[in-house]
Amino acid sequence: MNKKFALVVGASGEIGHAISYKLAEAGWSLYLHYASNEELVKRLLEKLEATYHEQEFIPVQADMRDAESVEKLSSSIFSIQSVVFAQGHSLYKGLEDTTLKEIRHLFQVHVEHPMYLVAQLTPKLRKCENASIVFVGSIWGETGASYEVAYSAAKGAQHAFVKAFAKEVGSQKITVNTVAPGFIDTKMNHHVEQEVRQLLLEEIPTGVFGSAEDVANTVLFLVSEKANYITGQIIRVNGGWYI
């Protein structure tokens, strides 16, 4: 039986970790991408190798702000059936205080270089009977957030790319989708003050924040054969916060 490989871009992050565990549990071999958190990926690698002996787990490094680094990442990928983009960073700052460099870094990491990587990996994905590309987007890519204007714009562009590219490769048996989380209780959101967190909870119909595992469960479905007829979609994982 041939191994099926997925690339998890941003495997060193909390959501990337959760996605990697879910995919490994489902039998996937993984390329585990990281930018600078090599130690976190090493620990993840050790845990996966200790549990899933028949699968392969390969760490790959790339700075998603740098085109040459992305090219090296692409060249290190051989057999591939799925690509999951879980990398990135937010930016909580008023637009007037946001620098051009910060805007460029957001678009390079979330949009420009992921698009470039997808273009390079598509011929490899096309060799599979069914393949998938999944982006972890954001609720702010749909509705926007004050003081996260640049981040919202980058995520909105990411969502638009998914819809367009899904049409381009649909006949090639490649699905392209986005998981758009709401408020996920990760370190990236720890800057939110307790009072604000309570106000947010009151706005979310389910009354709870999401977890990294909630996102990972949805990604797992989208890369599975059960989702072969789902493409170009923004799947909201937000507890009913934005409908």
Residue pairs with C-beta under 8 A, 6 or more apart in sequence:
2 79
3 29
3 55
3 56
3 79
4 27
4 28
4 29
4 81
4 82
5 28
5 29
5 30
5 31
5 56
5 78
5 79
5 80
5 81
5 82
6 23
6 28
6 29
6 30
6 31
6 80
6 81
6 82
6 83
6 84
6 223
7 30
7 31
7 33
7 60
7 77
7 80
7 82
7 83
7 84
7 121
8 16
8 19
8 20
8 23
8 30
8 31
8 32
8 33
8 84
8 86
9 16
9 33
9 64
9 83
9 84
9 85
9 86
9 87
9 114
9 117
10 16
10 33
10 34
10 35
10 85
10 86
10 87
10 88
10 136
11 17
11 19
11 20
11 30
11 32
11 33
11 34
11 41
11 44
11 86
12 32
12 33
12 34
12 35
12 37
12 38
12 40
12 41
12 44
13 37
13 86
13 87
13 186
13 188
14 186
14 187
14 188
14 212
15 86
15 136
15 181
15 184
15 186
15 212
15 215
15 216
16 86
16 87
17 40
17 44
17 212
18 211
18 212
18 213
18 215
18 216
19 84
19 86
19 136
19 215
19 216
19 219
19 220
20 30
20 32
20 44
20 48
21 48
21 216
22 213
22 216
22 217
22 219
22 220
23 30
23 84
23 219
23 220
23 223
24 30
24 48
24 51
24 52
24 55
24 57
25 52
26 220
26 224
27 55
28 55
28 82
28 223
29 55
29 56
29 57
29 58
30 48
30 55
30 56
30 57
30 58
31 58
31 59
31 60
31 76
31 77
31 80
32 41
32 44
32 45
32 57
32 58
32 59
32 60
33 59
33 60
33 61
33 62
33 73
33 87
34 40
34 41
34 59
34 60
34 61
35 61
35 62
35 63
35 64
35 87
36 63
38 59
38 61
41 59
42 59
45 57
45 59
48 55
48 57
49 57
60 73
60 76
60 77
61 69
61 73
62 69
62 70
62 72
62 73
63 69
64 70
64 87
64 88
64 108
64 109
64 113
64 114
65 105
65 108
65 109
65 113
66 113
67 113
67 116
70 113
70 116
70 117
71 120
73 117
74 117
74 120
74 121
77 121
77 124
78 124
79 124
80 121
80 124
80 125
80 128
80 131
81 125
81 128
81 130
81 131
81 132
82 125
82 131
82 132
82 133
82 134
82 223
83 117
83 118
83 121
83 125
83 132
83 133
83 134
84 133
84 134
84 135
84 136
84 219
84 223
85 114
85 133
85 134
85 135
85 136
86 136
86 219
87 109
87 114
88 109
88 110
88 136
89 106
89 109
89 188
90 148
90 151
90 188
91 98
91 102
91 106
91 148
91 150
91 151
92 147
92 148
92 151
92 191
93 102
93 147
93 148
93 150
94 147
94 149
95 149
95 150
98 149
98 150
102 150
103 150
106 150
106 151
106 153
106 154
107 154
107 157
109 154
110 154
110 155
110 157
110 158
111 154
111 157
111 158
111 161
114 135
114 158
114 161
115 161
118 133
118 165
122 169
122 172
122 174
125 131
125 133
125 174
126 169
126 172
126 173
126 174
128 173
129 173
130 173
130 174
130 175
130 225
130 228
131 173
131 174
131 175
132 174
132 175
132 176
132 177
132 222
132 223
132 227
133 162
133 165
133 174
133 175
133 176
133 177
134 176
134 177
134 178
134 179
134 219
134 222
134 223
135 158
135 159
135 162
135 177
135 178
135 179
136 178
136 179
136 181
136 215
136 219
137 155
137 158
137 159
137 162
137 178
137 179
137 180
137 181
137 234
138 151
138 152
138 155
138 180
138 181
139 180
139 181
139 182
139 183
139 236
139 238
139 241
139 242
140 148
140 151
140 152
140 155
140 156
141 152
141 154
141 155
141 156
141 157
141 158
141 159
141 178
141 180
141 234
142 156
142 159
142 180
142 234
142 236
142 242
143 242
144 152
144 156
145 151
145 152
158 178
159 178
159 180
159 234
162 176
162 177
162 178
162 232
162 234
163 232
163 234
165 176
166 175
166 176
166 177
166 231
166 232
166 233
167 232
169 176
170 231
170 232
173 228
175 222
175 227
175 228
175 230
175 231
176 231
176 232
177 222
177 227
177 230
177 231
177 232
177 233
177 234
177 235
178 233
178 234
178 235
179 215
179 218
179 219
179 222
179 235
179 237
180 234
180 235
180 236
180 237
180 238
181 210
181 214
181 215
181 237
181 238
182 204
182 210
182 236
182 237
182 238
182 239
182 241
182 242
183 189
183 200
183 204
183 209
183 210
183 238
183 239
183 241
184 209
184 210
184 211
184 212
184 214
184 215
185 209
185 210
185 211
186 212
192 200
197 209
200 209
201 207
201 208
201 209
203 241
204 238
204 239
204 240
204 241
205 239
205 240
205 241
206 239
206 240
207 239
208 239
209 239
210 237
210 238
210 239
214 237
215 237
218 235
218 237
221 227
222 230
222 235
236 242
236 243
